[in-house]
Amino acid sequence: MLPTTTPDGAPAPDPTATPAVLNVECSVNGRRWSWREGADNPTTNRLGAALAQQLGIPEIVGRLLAMRGVAPEHAPHFLAPTLRALLPDPSSLTDMDKAAARMAQAVQAGETIGIFGDYDVDGACASAVLAAFFEQLGCSVLTHIPDRMTEGYGPNLPALDNLVAQGATLLICVDCGTASAAILNQLAGKADVVVLDHHKSEDVLPDILATVNPNRPDCSSGLGHICAAALSFLATVATRRTLRQNGFFNGNQPEPDLRHLLDLVALATVCDVMPLQGVNRLFVSEGLKIMAGRQRVGVAALLEIAGVTKAPDAFSCGFALGPRINAGGRIAEAALGLRLLRCPDPHEARQMAERLDAVNRRRQDVESDILERAMEQAAEQKAAGHGVILLAGKDWHPGVVGIVAGRIKERFNRPALVGAQQEDGSIKGSGRSVVGLDLGTVIIAARQANILKTGGGHAMAAGFSLEADKLADFHAFLNARLPQAATLPDTVDLTIDAVVAVTGATAELATDMAALAPFGAGNPEPLIALPNVHIVRTDRIGRDSNTLRVLVRASNGTRLKALLFKADGNPLAQILEDTTRPPVHLAGYLRAESWNGRTDATFFVQDVAHA
C-alpha cells in the first residue's frame, strides 16, 4: 500500500494525478498549479486546431474555446453573440404570458405600477429595467427597496400597502417574492401582484396573478441560471410583444428600443455571479457596449467616481460599480443605488455617486473590523473538524456579513455562513458556498426542519435567520447535509490554461485571447504561466505604494512589465522584491493595454513559484 504522507507529515503526491504545471506542487501561495481540464489532451489540441481553421482565428484561441467545452456549432455565437440567435422566447417561462398580458393592460390603461425590489445590485438593476420601460410607455411608477436593518429581505405588508395607498394597481416584486406567500396572499382584492424572481423555493407559491421564476419546480425553460434583471428584461420583451399584438404601437406611440436596458442587465448578471455562457454571455456582451456609450447618467457618474476611464468590462462591473451600488443597501440608504440608476440629472447623479463612494469606503472599514476576528474563529472551527464554517457575532454589522462569509470561503475553501446577532437576540446572516455544494437547498431544508426562522437563496449564496439557541443545531445540520465539505482540500488548485515564454507574451497574444471576453463565472479569463523569468527591477507605485511594478526578462533579453496589486504584506511581493533575484515562475493574466497610441502587453501576477 502506498504511503499517504511523506516522512515530514505532508500529504504524499498522488501517483495517478496529472503532473503539475512546471512541477509546481506548492507555490508561494500554497497552491498546486494544475492544467485546466483538456489543456494537455491531444484531443483538445485537435479540436482547437479545427476550430481555429473553421473560424479563421488564432490557434491558441481555438484551443481555449475547446478547453471551455465550446462545441463547433456554438463557437460562432460564443465569439459574436447576437440577440437574434440567442435571445430565448419569454413564453418558455411558466406564467410569463399571464404576467405580460397584465403588464400590457397596465400600460394601455395608464395605470400606476408599484415595483418592490431587493436591496442588492440585481434587485436595483431589475427595478430600474422595469421602471425605465414602463415610464417610457407613459405609466407612473413607484419603487420601494427595503431597508436591510428595519425591514429585512423580501416583501413586507406595510411597504406594499403603502404602494397601493399611493395608487398602484399592479405590484411587481423583483428578485424576491417566491417564498413570500404569507405576505403576498394578503394583497388579494387590493392590487394584482406579479413576481419576477430567480431564487429557489420549495414552498407553496403565492396565490397571485403570476410567479415567473425559472427555478420554480414546474418551469421547464432551462433559464435557471439568469438573474432577476435578465428576467425583468425578458418580461419587457414579452410585454412589448403583447402590446404590439394588441395594436398599441399602431398610433403615435413608438416601440421602445429594449437594447438600451442591457447595460443594467449586464451589471446585474456580473454582480450576481451568473455563469457567462449562452444568453448571459449575450446580455453582458451587448450590455457592455451600451455601457461604453455612458448614456445612462447614473452609471456614467459612478464610472467616473470609480476612476474607470476606459471602456467598461466585466471587471469594472464586479469591482468598481457593483460594490458601490451594494454599499447603500448594506449600511446606509437602501434605495440610493436604484435612485442613481434612474437619475436623469448629471449634477444630482454626481452627488449620489459621491455618497455611494463614501458609503462604500465606510463599508470597507466596517468589514475590516469584523474580518480579522472572523478569520480567527473560522480557523478554529476548521481545526476542530467542521466541514462547514458557521460564525455569529453580537457587534457585527448585518450588512457586511455576506462579504465576510465570501472572504472566509475563499481563504479556507469551505462553505461559510456568518451571522449578526440582533437586539432581540436572534441571528440574521448570509452564507457563501464552493462550487459543487448547493447551499441554498440546504438552507431551505433547515427552515423546513424548523431550525431556521427564514432562509433561502442560490446554490452559491443564501440568507438565513434563526434564534441564537438553535445555532449549534444549525451547525450540526449543515455539517450533516454537506459532508463533502469536510473532505475538501485547504486550497484549490490554480488552473493554468497555457505555458507561454516571456518572448511569446506579446500584446498580439493578449489581444487574441481577449476575443473570449467577457470573462467571469463560467468563462474564466485564461490564466498563463511564465516559466523561468528573471526579475530585472521592482518599483512600488500608486497613491499608497501598494502596487508592485516588476520588470521581468527572458534569457534572450526580452522584457515584459508585470504588476502585483495589494503588495503590502503579500508573500508574493516578498519573493519578487528579493534582492538576490532568484528565477521564478509566474502565473497570471496577460492583457493588452493602450496608452498614448501605443499598445503593450502587461502581465497581472496572481501567483509565484520558485523555479
Secondary structure as GFF3:
##gff-version 3
##sequence-region A 1 611
A	DSSP	three_ten_helix	21	23	.	.	.	ID=ss1
A	DSSP	beta_strand	33	35	.	.	.	ID=ss2
A	DSSP	alpha_helix	42	55	.	.	.	ID=ss3
A	DSSP	alpha_helix	59	67	.	.	.	ID=ss4
A	DSSP	alpha_helix	75	79	.	.	.	ID=ss5
A	DSSP	alpha_helix	83	86	.	.	.	ID=ss6
A	DSSP	three_ten_helix	90	92	.	.	.	ID=ss7
A	DSSP	alpha_helix	96	109	.	.	.	ID=ss8
A	DSSP	beta_strand	112	117	.	.	.	ID=ss9
A	DSSP	alpha_helix	121	136	.	.	.	ID=ss10
A	DSSP	beta_strand	140	144	.	.	.	ID=ss11
A	DSSP	alpha_helix	157	165	.	.	.	ID=ss12
A	DSSP	beta_strand	168	174	.	.	.	ID=ss13
A	DSSP	alpha_helix	181	184	.	.	.	ID=ss14
A	DSSP	three_ten_helix	185	187	.	.	.	ID=ss15
A	DSSP	beta_strand	192	196	.	.	.	ID=ss16
A	DSSP	beta_strand	210	212	.	.	.	ID=ss17
A	DSSP	alpha_helix	228	245	.	.	.	ID=ss18
A	DSSP	three_ten_helix	248	250	.	.	.	ID=ss19
A	DSSP	three_ten_helix	258	261	.	.	.	ID=ss20
A	DSSP	alpha_helix	262	271	.	.	.	ID=ss21
A	DSSP	alpha_helix	278	292	.	.	.	ID=ss22
A	DSSP	alpha_helix	297	305	.	.	.	ID=ss23
A	DSSP	alpha_helix	314	316	.	.	.	ID=ss24
A	DSSP	pi_helix	317	321	.	.	.	ID=ss25
A	DSSP	alpha_helix	322	331	.	.	.	ID=ss26
A	DSSP	alpha_helix	336	342	.	.	.	ID=ss27
A	DSSP	alpha_helix	346	383	.	.	.	ID=ss28
A	DSSP	beta_strand	389	393	.	.	.	ID=ss29
A	DSSP	alpha_helix	401	412	.	.	.	ID=ss30
A	DSSP	beta_strand	416	421	.	.	.	ID=ss31
A	DSSP	beta_strand	426	432	.	.	.	ID=ss32
A	DSSP	alpha_helix	439	448	.	.	.	ID=ss33
A	DSSP	beta_strand	454	457	.	.	.	ID=ss34
A	DSSP	beta_strand	461	467	.	.	.	ID=ss35
A	DSSP	three_ten_helix	468	470	.	.	.	ID=ss36
A	DSSP	alpha_helix	471	481	.	.	.	ID=ss37
A	DSSP	three_ten_helix	483	487	.	.	.	ID=ss38
A	DSSP	beta_strand	494	496	.	.	.	ID=ss39
A	DSSP	beta_strand	498	499	.	.	.	ID=ss40
A	DSSP	three_ten_helix	502	504	.	.	.	ID=ss41
A	DSSP	alpha_helix	507	513	.	.	.	ID=ss42
A	DSSP	three_ten_helix	514	516	.	.	.	ID=ss43
A	DSSP	beta_strand	528	541	.	.	.	ID=ss44
A	DSSP	beta_strand	547	553	.	.	.	ID=ss45
A	DSSP	beta_strand	559	564	.	.	.	ID=ss46
A	DSSP	alpha_helix	571	576	.	.	.	ID=ss47
A	DSSP	beta_strand	584	595	.	.	.	ID=ss48
A	DSSP	beta_strand	598	610	.	.	.	ID=ss49
###
